[in-house]
Amino acid sequence: MKKLKIWDLVSTAIVLLGAMLFYLGCITTERFDNFMSATGIVLVSIAIIISLIKQRCPFCKHYLGYFFSSKRKFCPYCGCEIDSN
């Protein structure tokens, strides 16, 4: 369970950073703005890929959802307790 929480935190932090960069790239009128927007889009894409690969049930390997939430105690697919891993 600890690994799932860590990957949830990592992917969420990367999404937030990417969203901030994209937003800053959109509101600035500098020449640098296109690079910031593109970097933000790339970071959000990387976070989605990390989420799809790492946030899976340790037993049945089904995807648990993007914002996994540490409140979830059981896998919605196989019903196994996620905390036991």
C-alpha positions as CSV (number, residue, x, y, z in Angstrom):
1,M,0.0,0.0,0.0
2,K,2.9,2.3,0.7
3,K,4.1,2.1,-2.9
4,L,0.6,2.9,-4.2
5,K,0.5,6.0,-2.0
6,I,3.9,7.2,-3.2
7,W,3.0,6.7,-6.8
8,D,-0.3,8.5,-6.3
9,L,1.6,11.4,-4.7
10,V,4.2,11.5,-7.5
11,S,1.7,11.5,-10.3
12,T,-0.5,14.1,-8.6
13,A,2.5,16.4,-8.0
14,I,3.6,16.1,-11.7
15,V,0.1,16.9,-12.9
16,L,-0.1,20.0,-10.7
17,L,3.4,21.2,-11.9
18,G,2.4,20.6,-15.5
19,A,-0.9,22.4,-15.1
20,M,0.9,25.4,-13.5
21,L,3.4,25.5,-16.3
22,F,0.7,25.3,-18.9
23,Y,-1.3,28.0,-17.3
24,L,1.7,30.3,-16.9
25,G,2.6,29.7,-20.6
26,C,-0.9,30.7,-21.6
27,I,-1.1,33.9,-19.6
28,T,2.3,35.3,-20.4
29,T,3.1,37.2,-23.5
30,E,6.8,36.5,-23.6
31,R,8.6,34.5,-26.2
32,F,9.1,31.8,-23.6
33,D,5.4,31.0,-23.3
34,N,5.2,28.3,-26.0
35,F,8.0,26.3,-24.3
36,M,6.3,26.5,-20.9
37,S,2.9,25.4,-22.3
38,A,4.5,22.5,-24.2
39,T,6.4,21.5,-21.1
40,G,3.2,21.5,-19.1
41,I,1.4,19.3,-21.6
42,V,4.4,16.9,-21.6
43,L,4.4,16.7,-17.8
44,V,0.7,16.0,-17.6
45,S,1.1,13.3,-20.2
46,I,3.9,11.7,-18.2
47,A,1.9,11.8,-15.1
48,I,-1.0,10.0,-16.8
49,I,1.3,7.3,-18.1
50,I,2.8,6.8,-14.6
51,S,-0.6,6.5,-13.2
52,L,-1.7,4.0,-15.8
53,I,1.4,1.8,-15.1
54,K,1.9,2.1,-11.4
55,Q,-1.5,2.5,-9.8
56,R,-2.8,-1.1,-10.1
57,C,-4.2,-3.6,-7.7
58,P,-1.3,-5.7,-6.3
59,F,-3.4,-8.9,-6.7
60,C,-5.5,-8.7,-9.9
61,K,-3.5,-5.9,-11.6
62,H,-6.6,-3.8,-12.6
63,Y,-6.2,-0.1,-12.8
64,L,-7.4,1.6,-9.5
65,G,-8.2,5.0,-10.9
66,Y,-6.2,8.2,-11.6
67,F,-6.5,9.9,-8.2
68,F,-6.2,6.7,-6.3
69,S,-7.1,8.1,-2.9
70,S,-5.7,6.4,0.1
71,K,-9.2,6.0,1.5
72,R,-9.8,3.0,-0.8
73,K,-9.3,-0.2,1.2
74,F,-10.5,-2.8,-1.2
75,C,-10.0,-3.4,-5.0
76,P,-13.3,-2.7,-6.8
77,Y,-12.6,-5.5,-9.2
78,C,-11.4,-8.5,-7.1
79,G,-12.4,-7.3,-3.7
80,C,-9.0,-8.1,-2.1
81,E,-7.8,-5.8,0.7
82,I,-5.2,-3.4,-0.7
83,D,-3.7,-2.7,2.7
84,S,-2.5,-6.3,3.1
85,N,0.3,-5.8,0.6
